[in-house]
Amino acid sequence: MSSEAATKTTAPPHPAGGPPAAGAPVARILLDGVRRNTRQYGMLFALGLIVLLFQIWTGGDLLLPRNVSNLVLQNSYILILAIGMMIVIVSGHIDLSVGSLMALVGGVGAVLMVEHRVAWPVAVLLTLLLGAAAGALQGFFIAYVGIPSFIVTLAGMLLFRGLTEIFLKGQTLGPFPDGLQKIANGFLPEAGPRTDYHNPTLLLGAALIAYVVYREARDRRRQREFALETLPAGLFALKVTSLAAAVLVTTLLLASYKGAPVVLLILAALLVCFGYVMRNAVIGRHVYAIGGNLAAAKLSGVKDRKVTFAVFLNMGMLAALAGLVFAARFNAASPKAGVTFELEAIAAAFIGGASMSGGVGTVLGAIVGGLVLGVLNNGMNLVGVGTDWQQVIKGLVLLAAVGFDVWNKRRAGA
């Protein structure tokens, strides 16, 4: 063996999990990026696939402008519940009472506005405070007394349903004032020159696209500043383009009918507000901490009782808001309102990426999970699938989502 051959060394392999070699094929880099972010973007891909499937199956009826507006209006209250439920599940708890609390708030609101002629803005404020008080009561028993959330909220479900029957005397009560109805069923007023599209909706859509692009670029820059792992450039460009295209298509569909529903603006405000709180605020990080590892969170100085109390107070207020939207949409309060809505909200949270063990999940994921269920319901109704098979299919979707979460954890552990 020559001295040249003897002194020749082989470059050590790149450490696992590090950046790919300079000569690595682009396809392999993209594939690695997809694998590392399967959990984060899997449900977005699934939502797009479901929309495409039903768009073909219904002969194009799913994405008709009128149907898209109805899709937003029909699922608004479930999406509001899903935001709060995601935060509850991230903290390591569950809330079975939200459907009954919705009915109670709607019933109390109806009694105030219909029987006692209370001005609807005042009645809305009082019923939101009622929802916050109900959530705070349950939060007190869970956080400070130490009763498991499953038991407390199960008792709350029975209690609130019974109180609803008492307030409404077993009857449906309505109608609601026009101002409140417009919140659940109304649209943004038209403004500007007369065109084939709703001008304010187009402006809001353009602003949203600009915000999405700016935020994604900002987050990527921050990740690089702190030497955190980022998506490959090709996958990042695909992600931003897909998000912008989805917003653009939705904007054009809404703008070609009556414009953006008022309740969609409420949902957008909730998404931005709670998304920021969960990502950037101290209490948001504490929610993830107590859900991920309660013992470590306590040792780190997190006041877990106060955080848990605040989580359930917030859930109660969001349930009250959802109850008002639901009652206003149907222009009546019913003792049977909100039945099984808690299960829909829980399913939306898990489909959107929440984990049974807590500590995992995003507000956007809750919205995506709720939209998956909403598109499934709407699409199956359009093609004439019976309610019996609809329940079967939704159950299988939920099982598949949780199964995917378990598989993803095992793969990460391996």
Contacts in CASP RR format, 6 or more apart in sequence:
PFRMAT RR
TARGET T0000
AUTHOR 0000-0000-0000
METHOD contacts of the structure
MODEL  1
MSSEAATKTTAPPHPAGGPPAAGAPVARILLDGVRRNTRQYGMLFALGLI
VLLFQIWTGGDLLLPRNVSNLVLQNSYILILAIGMMIVIVSGHIDLSVGS
LMALVGGVGAVLMVEHRVAWPVAVLLTLLLGAAAGALQGFFIAYVGIPSF
IVTLAGMLLFRGLTEIFLKGQTLGPFPDGLQKIANGFLPEAGPRTDYHNP
TLLLGAALIAYVVYREARDRRRQREFALETLPAGLFALKVTSLAAAVLVT
TLLLASYKGAPVVLLILAALLVCFGYVMRNAVIGRHVYAIGGNLAAAKLS
GVKDRKVTFAVFLNMGMLAALAGLVFAARFNAASPKAGVTFELEAIAAAF
IGGASMSGGVGTVLGAIVGGLVLGVLNNGMNLVGVGTDWQQVIKGLVLLA
AVGFDVWNKRRAGA
14 20 0 8 1.000
14 21 0 8 1.000
20 28 0 8 1.000
20 29 0 8 1.000
20 32 0 8 1.000
26 234 0 8 1.000
29 232 0 8 1.000
30 232 0 8 1.000
30 234 0 8 1.000
30 235 0 8 1.000
32 232 0 8 1.000
33 231 0 8 1.000
33 232 0 8 1.000
33 235 0 8 1.000
34 41 0 8 1.000
34 235 0 8 1.000
36 229 0 8 1.000
37 231 0 8 1.000
37 235 0 8 1.000
38 408 0 8 1.000
39 353 0 8 1.000
39 405 0 8 1.000
39 408 0 8 1.000
41 239 0 8 1.000
43 351 0 8 1.000
43 352 0 8 1.000
43 353 0 8 1.000
43 365 0 8 1.000
43 368 0 8 1.000
43 369 0 8 1.000
43 372 0 8 1.000
43 401 0 8 1.000
44 242 0 8 1.000
44 368 0 8 1.000
46 372 0 8 1.000
47 368 0 8 1.000
47 369 0 8 1.000
47 371 0 8 1.000
47 372 0 8 1.000
47 375 0 8 1.000
50 372 0 8 1.000
50 375 0 8 1.000
50 376 0 8 1.000
51 62 0 8 1.000
51 63 0 8 1.000
51 375 0 8 1.000
54 62 0 8 1.000
54 375 0 8 1.000
54 378 0 8 1.000
54 379 0 8 1.000
54 382 0 8 1.000
54 383 0 8 1.000
55 62 0 8 1.000
55 63 0 8 1.000
57 379 0 8 1.000
57 383 0 8 1.000
58 379 0 8 1.000
58 382 0 8 1.000
58 383 0 8 1.000
61 67 0 8 1.000
61 382 0 8 1.000
62 375 0 8 1.000
62 378 0 8 1.000
62 379 0 8 1.000
62 382 0 8 1.000
63 249 0 8 1.000
63 253 0 8 1.000
65 253 0 8 1.000
65 254 0 8 1.000
65 256 0 8 1.000
65 257 0 8 1.000
66 257 0 8 1.000
67 378 0 8 1.000
67 382 0 8 1.000
68 250 0 8 1.000
68 253 0 8 1.000
68 254 0 8 1.000
68 257 0 8 1.000
69 187 0 8 1.000
69 254 0 8 1.000
69 257 0 8 1.000
69 258 0 8 1.000
69 259 0 8 1.000
69 261 0 8 1.000
70 378 0 8 1.000
71 374 0 8 1.000
71 375 0 8 1.000
71 378 0 8 1.000
72 254 0 8 1.000
72 261 0 8 1.000
72 263 0 8 1.000
72 264 0 8 1.000
72 267 0 8 1.000
73 184 0 8 1.000
73 185 0 8 1.000
73 261 0 8 1.000
73 263 0 8 1.000
73 329 0 8 1.000
74 374 0 8 1.000
74 377 0 8 1.000
74 378 0 8 1.000
75 370 0 8 1.000
75 371 0 8 1.000
75 373 0 8 1.000
75 374 0 8 1.000
75 377 0 8 1.000
76 184 0 8 1.000
76 261 0 8 1.000
76 263 0 8 1.000
76 264 0 8 1.000
76 266 0 8 1.000
76 267 0 8 1.000
76 325 0 8 1.000
76 329 0 8 1.000
77 102 0 8 1.000
77 322 0 8 1.000
77 323 0 8 1.000
77 325 0 8 1.000
77 326 0 8 1.000
77 329 0 8 1.000
77 341 0 8 1.000
78 322 0 8 1.000
78 341 0 8 1.000
78 344 0 8 1.000
78 345 0 8 1.000
78 348 0 8 1.000
78 370 0 8 1.000
78 373 0 8 1.000
78 374 0 8 1.000
79 267 0 8 1.000
79 348 0 8 1.000
79 366 0 8 1.000
79 367 0 8 1.000
79 370 0 8 1.000
79 371 0 8 1.000
80 266 0 8 1.000
80 267 0 8 1.000
80 270 0 8 1.000
80 318 0 8 1.000
80 321 0 8 1.000
80 322 0 8 1.000
80 325 0 8 1.000
81 98 0 8 1.000
81 99 0 8 1.000
81 102 0 8 1.000
81 318 0 8 1.000
81 319 0 8 1.000
81 322 0 8 1.000
81 341 0 8 1.000
81 342 0 8 1.000
81 344 0 8 1.000
81 345 0 8 1.000
81 348 0 8 1.000
82 344 0 8 1.000
82 345 0 8 1.000
82 348 0 8 1.000
82 349 0 8 1.000
82 366 0 8 1.000
82 367 0 8 1.000
82 369 0 8 1.000
82 370 0 8 1.000
83 270 0 8 1.000
83 271 0 8 1.000
83 274 0 8 1.000
83 318 0 8 1.000
83 363 0 8 1.000
83 366 0 8 1.000
83 367 0 8 1.000
84 274 0 8 1.000
84 314 0 8 1.000
84 315 0 8 1.000
84 318 0 8 1.000
84 345 0 8 1.000
84 366 0 8 1.000
85 95 0 8 1.000
85 98 0 8 1.000
85 315 0 8 1.000
85 342 0 8 1.000
85 345 0 8 1.000
85 346 0 8 1.000
85 348 0 8 1.000
85 349 0 8 1.000
85 366 0 8 1.000
86 348 0 8 1.000
86 349 0 8 1.000
86 352 0 8 1.000
86 354 0 8 1.000
86 361 0 8 1.000
86 362 0 8 1.000
86 363 0 8 1.000
86 365 0 8 1.000
86 366 0 8 1.000
87 274 0 8 1.000
87 278 0 8 1.000
87 287 0 8 1.000
87 311 0 8 1.000
87 314 0 8 1.000
87 315 0 8 1.000
87 363 0 8 1.000
88 94 0 8 1.000
88 95 0 8 1.000
88 149 0 8 1.000
88 311 0 8 1.000
88 312 0 8 1.000
88 315 0 8 1.000
89 346 0 8 1.000
89 349 0 8 1.000
89 350 0 8 1.000
89 354 0 8 1.000
89 355 0 8 1.000
89 356 0 8 1.000
89 358 0 8 1.000
89 361 0 8 1.000
90 278 0 8 1.000
90 287 0 8 1.000
90 288 0 8 1.000
90 291 0 8 1.000
90 354 0 8 1.000
90 358 0 8 1.000
90 359 0 8 1.000
90 360 0 8 1.000
90 361 0 8 1.000
91 287 0 8 1.000
91 290 0 8 1.000
91 291 0 8 1.000
91 307 0 8 1.000
91 308 0 8 1.000
91 311 0 8 1.000
91 358 0 8 1.000
91 359 0 8 1.000
92 149 0 8 1.000
92 290 0 8 1.000
92 291 0 8 1.000
92 292 0 8 1.000
92 357 0 8 1.000
92 358 0 8 1.000
92 359 0 8 1.000
93 142 0 8 1.000
93 149 0 8 1.000
93 308 0 8 1.000
93 311 0 8 1.000
93 312 0 8 1.000
94 149 0 8 1.000
94 150 0 8 1.000
94 153 0 8 1.000
94 346 0 8 1.000
95 138 0 8 1.000
95 149 0 8 1.000
95 153 0 8 1.000
95 312 0 8 1.000
95 315 0 8 1.000
95 342 0 8 1.000
96 150 0 8 1.000
96 153 0 8 1.000
96 154 0 8 1.000
96 156 0 8 1.000
96 157 0 8 1.000
96 342 0 8 1.000
97 134 0 8 1.000
97 138 0 8 1.000
97 153 0 8 1.000
97 154 0 8 1.000
97 156 0 8 1.000
97 157 0 8 1.000
97 159 0 8 1.000
97 160 0 8 1.000
97 319 0 8 1.000
97 342 0 8 1.000
98 315 0 8 1.000
98 316 0 8 1.000
98 319 0 8 1.000
98 322 0 8 1.000
98 341 0 8 1.000
98 342 0 8 1.000
98 345 0 8 1.000
99 157 0 8 1.000
99 160 0 8 1.000
99 319 0 8 1.000
99 337 0 8 1.000
99 338 0 8 1.000
99 339 0 8 1.000
99 340 0 8 1.000
99 341 0 8 1.000
99 342 0 8 1.000
100 156 0 8 1.000
100 157 0 8 1.000
100 158 0 8 1.000
100 159 0 8 1.000
100 160 0 8 1.000
100 161 0 8 1.000
100 162 0 8 1.000
100 164 0 8 1.000
100 338 0 8 1.000
100 342 0 8 1.000
101 131 0 8 1.000
101 134 0 8 1.000
101 135 0 8 1.000
101 156 0 8 1.000
101 160 0 8 1.000
101 316 0 8 1.000
101 319 0 8 1.000
101 320 0 8 1.000
101 323 0 8 1.000
102 319 0 8 1.000
102 320 0 8 1.000
102 322 0 8 1.000
102 323 0 8 1.000
102 326 0 8 1.000
102 337 0 8 1.000
102 338 0 8 1.000
102 341 0 8 1.000
103 160 0 8 1.000
103 161 0 8 1.000
103 164 0 8 1.000
103 323 0 8 1.000
103 333 0 8 1.000
103 334 0 8 1.000
103 335 0 8 1.000
103 336 0 8 1.000
103 337 0 8 1.000
103 338 0 8 1.000
103 339 0 8 1.000
104 130 0 8 1.000
104 134 0 8 1.000
104 160 0 8 1.000
104 161 0 8 1.000
104 163 0 8 1.000
104 164 0 8 1.000
104 167 0 8 1.000
105 127 0 8 1.000
105 130 0 8 1.000
105 131 0 8 1.000
105 319 0 8 1.000
105 320 0 8 1.000
105 323 0 8 1.000
105 324 0 8 1.000
105 327 0 8 1.000
106 127 0 8 1.000
106 164 0 8 1.000
106 323 0 8 1.000
106 324 0 8 1.000
106 326 0 8 1.000
106 327 0 8 1.000
106 333 0 8 1.000
106 337 0 8 1.000
107 164 0 8 1.000
107 167 0 8 1.000
107 168 0 8 1.000
107 173 0 8 1.000
107 327 0 8 1.000
107 333 0 8 1.000
107 337 0 8 1.000
108 126 0 8 1.000
108 127 0 8 1.000
108 130 0 8 1.000
108 167 0 8 1.000
109 123 0 8 1.000
109 126 0 8 1.000
109 127 0 8 1.000
109 324 0 8 1.000
109 327 0 8 1.000
109 333 0 8 1.000
110 168 0 8 1.000
110 173 0 8 1.000
110 174 0 8 1.000
110 176 0 8 1.000
110 327 0 8 1.000
110 332 0 8 1.000
110 333 0 8 1.000
111 167 0 8 1.000
111 168 0 8 1.000
111 173 0 8 1.000
112 118 0 8 1.000
112 123 0 8 1.000
112 126 0 8 1.000
112 127 0 8 1.000
113 120 0 8 1.000
113 123 0 8 1.000
113 176 0 8 1.000
113 177 0 8 1.000
113 180 0 8 1.000
114 173 0 8 1.000
114 174 0 8 1.000
114 175 0 8 1.000
114 176 0 8 1.000
115 173 0 8 1.000
118 126 0 8 1.000
120 176 0 8 1.000
120 177 0 8 1.000
120 179 0 8 1.000
120 180 0 8 1.000
124 180 0 8 1.000
124 324 0 8 1.000
127 320 0 8 1.000
127 324 0 8 1.000
128 317 0 8 1.000
128 320 0 8 1.000
128 321 0 8 1.000
128 324 0 8 1.000
130 320 0 8 1.000
131 316 0 8 1.000
131 317 0 8 1.000
131 319 0 8 1.000
131 320 0 8 1.000
132 313 0 8 1.000
132 316 0 8 1.000
132 317 0 8 1.000
132 320 0 8 1.000
134 160 0 8 1.000
134 316 0 8 1.000
134 319 0 8 1.000
134 320 0 8 1.000
135 312 0 8 1.000
135 313 0 8 1.000
135 315 0 8 1.000
135 316 0 8 1.000
135 317 0 8 1.000
135 319 0 8 1.000
136 309 0 8 1.000
136 312 0 8 1.000
136 313 0 8 1.000
138 149 0 8 1.000
138 152 0 8 1.000
138 153 0 8 1.000
138 156 0 8 1.000
138 312 0 8 1.000
139 152 0 8 1.000
139 308 0 8 1.000
139 309 0 8 1.000
139 311 0 8 1.000
139 312 0 8 1.000
139 313 0 8 1.000
140 309 0 8 1.000
141 147 0 8 1.000
141 152 0 8 1.000
142 148 0 8 1.000
142 149 0 8 1.000
142 152 0 8 1.000
142 308 0 8 1.000
142 309 0 8 1.000
142 312 0 8 1.000
143 304 0 8 1.000
143 305 0 8 1.000
143 306 0 8 1.000
143 308 0 8 1.000
143 309 0 8 1.000
143 312 0 8 1.000
144 305 0 8 1.000
144 309 0 8 1.000
149 312 0 8 1.000
157 342 0 8 1.000
161 335 0 8 1.000
164 335 0 8 1.000
164 337 0 8 1.000
165 335 0 8 1.000
168 333 0 8 1.000
168 334 0 8 1.000
168 335 0 8 1.000
170 335 0 8 1.000
171 335 0 8 1.000
172 332 0 8 1.000
172 333 0 8 1.000
172 334 0 8 1.000
172 335 0 8 1.000
173 332 0 8 1.000
173 333 0 8 1.000
174 331 0 8 1.000
174 332 0 8 1.000
174 333 0 8 1.000
175 181 0 8 1.000
175 331 0 8 1.000
175 332 0 8 1.000
176 327 0 8 1.000
176 328 0 8 1.000
176 331 0 8 1.000
176 332 0 8 1.000
180 324 0 8 1.000
180 328 0 8 1.000
181 328 0 8 1.000
181 329 0 8 1.000
181 331 0 8 1.000
182 262 0 8 1.000
183 262 0 8 1.000
183 263 0 8 1.000
183 266 0 8 1.000
183 324 0 8 1.000
183 325 0 8 1.000
183 328 0 8 1.000
184 262 0 8 1.000
184 263 0 8 1.000
184 324 0 8 1.000
184 325 0 8 1.000
184 326 0 8 1.000
184 328 0 8 1.000
184 329 0 8 1.000
185 261 0 8 1.000
185 328 0 8 1.000
185 329 0 8 1.000
186 261 0 8 1.000
186 262 0 8 1.000
186 263 0 8 1.000
187 198 0 8 1.000
187 258 0 8 1.000
187 259 0 8 1.000
187 260 0 8 1.000
187 261 0 8 1.000
187 262 0 8 1.000
188 198 0 8 1.000
188 200 0 8 1.000
188 201 0 8 1.000
188 204 0 8 1.000
188 259 0 8 1.000
188 260 0 8 1.000
188 261 0 8 1.000
188 262 0 8 1.000
188 265 0 8 1.000
189 200 0 8 1.000
190 198 0 8 1.000
190 199 0 8 1.000
190 200 0 8 1.000
191 199 0 8 1.000
191 200 0 8 1.000
192 199 0 8 1.000
193 199 0 8 1.000
196 256 0 8 1.000
197 252 0 8 1.000
197 255 0 8 1.000
197 256 0 8 1.000
198 254 0 8 1.000
198 255 0 8 1.000
198 256 0 8 1.000
198 257 0 8 1.000
198 258 0 8 1.000
198 259 0 8 1.000
198 260 0 8 1.000
199 255 0 8 1.000
200 259 0 8 1.000
200 260 0 8 1.000
201 251 0 8 1.000
201 254 0 8 1.000
201 255 0 8 1.000
201 259 0 8 1.000
201 260 0 8 1.000
202 251 0 8 1.000
202 255 0 8 1.000
204 251 0 8 1.000
204 260 0 8 1.000
205 247 0 8 1.000
205 248 0 8 1.000
205 251 0 8 1.000
206 251 0 8 1.000
208 247 0 8 1.000
208 251 0 8 1.000
208 268 0 8 1.000
209 244 0 8 1.000
209 247 0 8 1.000
209 248 0 8 1.000
209 251 0 8 1.000
212 240 0 8 1.000
212 243 0 8 1.000
212 244 0 8 1.000
212 247 0 8 1.000
213 240 0 8 1.000
213 244 0 8 1.000
216 236 0 8 1.000
216 239 0 8 1.000
216 240 0 8 1.000
216 243 0 8 1.000
217 240 0 8 1.000
220 230 0 8 1.000
220 231 0 8 1.000
220 236 0 8 1.000
223 229 0 8 1.000
223 230 0 8 1.000
224 230 0 8 1.000
230 236 0 8 1.000
231 239 0 8 1.000
254 260 0 8 1.000
254 261 0 8 1.000
254 264 0 8 1.000
263 325 0 8 1.000
266 321 0 8 1.000
266 325 0 8 1.000
267 367 0 8 1.000
270 318 0 8 1.000
271 363 0 8 1.000
271 364 0 8 1.000
271 367 0 8 1.000
274 363 0 8 1.000
275 362 0 8 1.000
275 363 0 8 1.000
275 364 0 8 1.000
277 283 0 8 1.000
277 284 0 8 1.000
278 284 0 8 1.000
278 287 0 8 1.000
278 288 0 8 1.000
278 362 0 8 1.000
278 363 0 8 1.000
283 307 0 8 1.000
283 310 0 8 1.000
286 297 0 8 1.000
286 302 0 8 1.000
286 303 0 8 1.000
286 304 0 8 1.000
286 307 0 8 1.000
287 307 0 8 1.000
287 311 0 8 1.000
287 359 0 8 1.000
288 359 0 8 1.000
289 296 0 8 1.000
289 297 0 8 1.000
289 300 0 8 1.000
289 302 0 8 1.000
290 297 0 8 1.000
290 302 0 8 1.000
290 304 0 8 1.000
290 307 0 8 1.000
290 308 0 8 1.000
291 297 0 8 1.000
291 357 0 8 1.000
291 358 0 8 1.000
291 359 0 8 1.000
292 357 0 8 1.000
292 358 0 8 1.000
292 359 0 8 1.000
292 360 0 8 1.000
294 304 0 8 1.000
297 304 0 8 1.000
298 304 0 8 1.000
322 341 0 8 1.000
323 337 0 8 1.000
323 338 0 8 1.000
326 337 0 8 1.000
326 338 0 8 1.000
327 333 0 8 1.000
327 337 0 8 1.000
344 370 0 8 1.000
344 373 0 8 1.000
347 369 0 8 1.000
347 370 0 8 1.000
347 373 0 8 1.000
347 394 0 8 1.000
347 395 0 8 1.000
347 398 0 8 1.000
348 366 0 8 1.000
348 369 0 8 1.000
348 370 0 8 1.000
348 372 0 8 1.000
348 373 0 8 1.000
349 361 0 8 1.000
349 366 0 8 1.000
349 369 0 8 1.000
350 356 0 8 1.000
350 398 0 8 1.000
350 401 0 8 1.000
350 402 0 8 1.000
350 405 0 8 1.000
351 368 0 8 1.000
351 369 0 8 1.000
351 370 0 8 1.000
351 372 0 8 1.000
351 373 0 8 1.000
351 397 0 8 1.000
351 398 0 8 1.000
351 401 0 8 1.000
352 361 0 8 1.000
352 365 0 8 1.000
352 366 0 8 1.000
352 368 0 8 1.000
352 369 0 8 1.000
352 370 0 8 1.000
352 372 0 8 1.000
352 401 0 8 1.000
353 360 0 8 1.000
353 361 0 8 1.000
353 362 0 8 1.000
353 365 0 8 1.000
353 369 0 8 1.000
353 401 0 8 1.000
353 405 0 8 1.000
354 360 0 8 1.000
354 361 0 8 1.000
354 366 0 8 1.000
355 361 0 8 1.000
355 405 0 8 1.000
355 409 0 8 1.000
356 402 0 8 1.000
356 405 0 8 1.000
372 397 0 8 1.000
373 394 0 8 1.000
373 397 0 8 1.000
376 390 0 8 1.000
376 393 0 8 1.000
376 394 0 8 1.000
376 397 0 8 1.000
377 390 0 8 1.000
377 394 0 8 1.000
379 385 0 8 1.000
380 386 0 8 1.000
380 389 0 8 1.000
380 390 0 8 1.000
380 393 0 8 1.000
381 390 0 8 1.000
385 393 0 8 1.000
END
